[in-house]
């Protein structure tokens, strides 16, 4: 079925295009060969007439008085296919054979002065003529280089022979092009087209059933580029199939964890209510252990909540227009309870006139996560502000920086900072906070990245579309 879907109309297939292109290029090569060839053919024809004229005029030299009969003279001119023949020897009389009334000459040519392109041009001028011209051709005799022969002849017989030669060349070119195209076509079919079809069919079949191991292509033993492509395709399909199996197992595990977390949160809620009652007990031992118990339950509830939020199929973004400075002021109450007294300072350096068109609650979660991480790492000061040189001056983006003076992030944690369950540098941490923060930012069309970290502190940068860009993009 997959192969049937891959069948293309004849002239849309790669094979047919290769066949047509091969024939075209062979014919083009033949044309490039034909042009100098036809020029050479015309030159040889005229040289043959010069040679025949020299032999014919030797009959005059054989007679004592250098005279022959009119009948013999006409017979010799007919043999040469000329109207007149003139022979010039150094320091000797000029000998001539001529008809009674030779025609007027239309064009004259010197055979020894023709250039390569000139001969080609003259040959094509002869081919395109529709009238018989009378030519006067002058050249050195091939029998004796010291003798100059001049011939007056008709162009039409030469033109007919040139057309006959051209037809033979055309027929030979067609045969050569067909044979070459057929050989190239078969070679390309064996070496390229059929392997490519096999690879394409494998990709289509794999797309339909990626979980079926039989759909993975069996690489050939070829050592060329096609062989490399087949092996790489097979490796990619195997890796993708393994990744899909893993994703499927993780999806099933995620559903199970979500159900467990839901029930666990209900259990922990009950435990929290009981713990609140214990905290009102007058027993000194109960008062001593109750805060530890409450903190443990709170951490467990937070873990369940974060896990449930992370395993949601799709993050819902409900946009609204709000003031960024007011949002930063609102997170104080969520960040500060994790501190003792006024040990941590949160400074709001956001300009008062910056507005965002985003999900306020989700962005609130991002900033709270960053603030709590800084506090838990030991920061005494957190600063949230905007990068004014990038915030809305024509580029349609709002850039927020969250900086703290904590001890920085360990080198081992930086490589997997935004990966869930492995990106935390705090003992017992899940690493879900920053993973969820990145998911929220990406859902807004923005991003979050670590700009700087070290003993002097850490800086995170949040990049968001401005109000105008979000409104245009919908």
N, C-alpha and C positions, 0 to 999 in steps of 0.2 A: 504494500500500500504506500509506503514511504517513497519507494522508487517511482511509482506511478505519479506521485505528486511532483517529482522532479523533472518529468518529461517536459521539454520546451518545444515550441514550434521550430521547424528546421532552421530557419534563418535567424532565429534568436539564440540558438545554441552556440557555445564556444567553438565546437568543431566546425560548423558551417562558416563561421566568421574567419576562422583560421584558414580554411580552404580557400575562401574568396580572396583573403588578403595575400595568401601565397601565390595564387594565380595572378593577381594584380601586380605584385612585385616582380614576378618572373617576366610578365609581359612588359613591364616598365624597363627591366634590364634589357630585354630584347630590343625595345625601341632605342635605347641608348647605344646598343650595338649596331642596330640597323642604320642609323644616321651616317656614321663614318663609312659603313659598309657600302651604302648606295653611292656615296661620293667617290669611293674607291672604284666601284664598278663602272661609273661613268668615265673616270680617268683611263681605266684599262681599255674600255671600248674605243676611246679616241686614240690611244696609243696603238691599238691594233689597226685602226684605220691608217695611221701614219706608216706603220710597218708594211701593210698591204700596198699602200701607195708607192713606197720605195721599190718594192718588188715589181709593181706594174710599170713604173717608169724606166726600169732597167731595159725594157724592150726597145726603147729608143736608142740606148747606148749600143745595142747589138746590131743596129743597122749602120751601114757606111755613112749615109747622109743624115742620120738622126731623124729620119722620117718613117712613119708607118701609115697604113691605110686607115681611112675613116672607120671602116667596120672593126678593125682590130683595136683602134683607139677607143671606140664606144664599148667594145667588149671588155677592155681593161678597166675603164671607168665603172662599168656595171659591176665588175668583180670587186672593185674597191668601195662601191656604193657612194661614189662622189661625182660631182659635176666637173671638177677640175683638180689637177694635181700639179704642183710646182716643186722642182728639186733645185736646191742651191748648193754648189760645191765651192770650197775656197778656191779663188783664182781660176774659175771655170765658168763656161756658159751655163745659163739657166735652162733647164729642161722642163717642158710643160706638156701635160695632157689636158685637153679641155673640150667640152661639148661645143657645138656650134654657137649656141646662145646661152651661156651660163646665167643663172638667175642672180638677182641683187642680193648681196650679203646683208643679213639682219643683225648678226653679232659676231665678234671676233674673240678668240681665246689664244693665249700663249700657255702651252702645257707646262713649261718649265717654271712658271711664275705663280702657280696656284698655292694657296695656303690651306691648312687643315680645315678651318671653318669656311674658307672660300669655296673649297671643293664641295662641302656639304650644302652650302647655300646654292651653288650652281646646279647641283643635282636636284634639289627640291624645286628650283625654278623650272627646270626641264619637265618635272612631273606635273606641275600645275598648268603648263601651257595647254591651250586648247586649239592652237593653230601650229602648223608646221613652219618652223623657222629655218632659214638657210644660214649655216655656220661656217665661218672661216677659222680653221684650226691650224696653228703653226707650232711645230715642235721639232726636236732632234730625232733623227731616225734611230730606232733601236738596233738597226743593222750596222750603222756606222755613225759614231758620235760626232763626226766632223761634218755631216750632211744635215741640212735643214730642209724639212718637208713641210709644205703648206697644202692643205686639203680644203676644198669647198664641198660641203655635204649637207644633206637634209637632216634635221633633228628628229623627225617623227619616227624613223626606224629605231634609233637609239632609245627614244622614249618608250616604244613598245617593248623592247628588250628589258628596259629598266622595270616596267610594270610586271613583266613576266618573272623577273628576278624577285621583285617585292612580293608577289603572290607565293613564290616558293618559300621565301623567308617567313612570311606570315603563317603558312601551313606548318613549317618546321617549328616556329615559335609556339604555336598552339599545342602541338604534340609535346614539346619540351615542357611547357608550363603545366599541362595536364599530368604528365608523368611526375614532374617535380612536386606538384601540389598533392598528388596522390601519395607519394612517398613521405612527404612532410606531414600530411594529414594522418597517415597510419602511425608514423613515429610519434606525433603529438598525442594521438589517441592512446597509444600504449604507455607513453612515458608521463603524460600529464593529465589528459582529459578523464580517462577512466579512473585513475586513482583519485582525482578531484571529485568525481561523481560518487565514488565509494565513500570518501570522507564526508561529503555533503549529505549523502543518505544516512550515514551513521549519526551525524548531528541532528538530523530531523527525527530519526528513530529515538535517539537519546532524549530529545526534547519531549517526545510523547510519553516515554516511560523511563525517566531517569533512575528509578529504583530497580530496574531490571538489569542485572549484570550482563545479560546477553546483548544488550544494546551498546556496550562499550566496544569500540573499534579494536580489531586485532592488528597491531602494527606489523608491517612487512619488514623484511631484512634489508631494504634498500638503504644505501648510505648517502644518498643525495638529499636535496632540500625537501622533496616529497616524503622521503622516509623519515626525516627529522620531524616534519609537520605531522605525520601520522603518529609517531611516537609521542610527540608533545600533546596531540589531541587525546590520545589514549590516556596519558597521565592526567590531563586536565579533567577528563570525564571520570576517571577513578577518584581523583581528589574531590570533585564536585559531588559525586555520588556519596562518598564518605561524609562530606560536609552536610549533605541533605539528610542522611541518616542521623547524624549527630543533632542537627537542628530539630528533626522530628522527635528524637528522644528528649531533647531539652524542652520542646514545646509541651510534650506530655508531662515532663517533670514540673514545668512551670505551672500547668493547670493543677497538678496535684499539690504543689506548694501553696498555690493561691487558696485552694480549698482548706488546706491545713491551717494556713495563716488566719483565715477567716474564723475558723473555730477556735484557734488559739487566742485570737484577740478577745473573743467573748469570754474565754476562760480567764484571761489576764484581767479583764474588766472586773470580773467577780472577785479575783484575788485583790485587786486594787481597792475595791469597796471594803473588803474584810480588813485590809491593811490600814485603811483610814480609821476604822473602828479601833484597831490595835493601838494606833498612835495616840488615842485618847485615854489609854490605860495608865494607871498610876504606878504600875509595876516598874521599878527602875531597870530591870533587865530587858523588859519589853520596849521601854523607851529607848534603850541603847541600840537595839538591833532593828527597830522599826525603820529608821531612815535608810539603812542599808538595803532593807527589803523593798522599800518604796522605790529607791533608785534602780534596783535590779528590775523591778516590774516595769518602770518607765522605759528603761532601755529595751526590754523585751517588746513592749508595745510599739516603740519607735521602729525597731527592726521589722516587726510584722507590717507596720504601715508602709515603710519604705519598700519592702519586698512586694507588697500588693500593688503599690504605685508603679513599680518597675515592670511587673508582669502584665500590666494592662496592654491590650492588643494595640491600641492607638491612643495617643495623647490628644485630648480635646483642648483646643485653644479658643477662648471666648474673648475677643478683642474689645477694648474700650479705650477712650482717650482719658489720660490721667497725667497728673503732675509728678515728675520723677523725684523731685526733692521731697514731696510729701510722702512718697512711698518709702524713701530711705529713713525718714523720721519714724514711720510706723514700725520698722523692723527692730527698733531699739528694745521694745518690750519683749520680743521673742529671742533676742540674742543675750540681753542682760541677765535673765533669770539663771543662766548657767554660770554667772559670776558671783562673787561674794562682795557685796557692797558696791563701791565705785572703783573696783580694781581695774576695770576695762573702760576705755574711753572710745566712743564711736563718733567720729567727726563726719558731718554732712557737708561736702564741698561741691554739691551739685548746684549749678546755676538755677535760679528760681523760675526762669521762663522756659525751661526745657520740658516739652511734653512728649509722651510716647503714646503710640496706638498699638497696644499689646494686651496680653492677658495679665491683669494686675496681680491676681492671686498666684499664678505660676511664676511670674518674675519675683514676687515676694518670697516664694520658696527658694529660688536660686540665691537671692541675697542672704537669706537666713542661713542656708546651708554653708555659704562661704564664711559668714560671720561666726557661726558656731564652730566650724573647723578651725578658724583662727584662734578662738578663745580656748578650745580644747588643746591646741598646740602650744599655748602659753603666751599668746600675744597680749600686750597691755594697751595697745592702741590700734583701732581699725579706722581707715579713712576710705570713704566712698565718694568719688567725684567723676567728672566727665573730662575727656581729653578734648579741650576746646578747639584745637587746630584741626580735629577730624570730625567734630560733631556738627554736621549739618551745613558747613560752609560750601554748599554746591555739590557735595558728593552723596547726599541722601542717606548718611549713616549717623547713628548716635553711638559713641564709644564710651563705655563706663569702665572705670578702674576701681578694683577693690584691693587696697593695700593694707598690710599689717606689719607690725614690728616683731613678729615671732621668730623662732629659731630657724625657720626655713623647712623645706621638704627634703627628705633624704634622697640621695641619688637613686637608690633602688626603687623608690616609690614613684619617681618622676616618669619612668618609662611606661608604667601602666596606671597612670594617675586617673584616667577617665574610664577605666575598665571596671565593671561591676564585680564585687566580691573579692577582688584582688588588688584594688587600687588604694586601699587604706593603709596609712602608716601608723595608725593608732591601734594598740593591742585591743582585740575584740571588735574592731570596726568592720563594717561590711563593704565600704568603698562605694556604696550606692548613692551617696549624696552628690558627688561630682558627676557620676554617670547620669543621674536624673537631671542634673543641672544642664549638662550638654544636650541631652534629649530635648529639654524645654527650649533651649536656645535655638537648636536646629529646627524645631517646629515653628519658631517665629521667623525663620529665614536668616538667622544670625549664627553666632558661634561664641565659644568660650575657650580661652587659651591661657596657659601659664606664661607670663611675660618674664618674670624674674623671681628668683628665690635664692636665699642664702642666709648667713648669720644676721644680716641687717634686716631681714624680713622677706615677705612674699607679695607679689603683685599678680592678680588675675585681671584679664581684660575681657569685657563683654561687648560684643559687636551686634547692634540691632539696626533694622531699617528705621528710618525716621518716619514721622507721621505722614509726610507727603509721599514718600516712596511706597509705604504700606498701602495708602489709599489708592494710588495708581495701580499697584499690583493686585489689588482686590483682597 
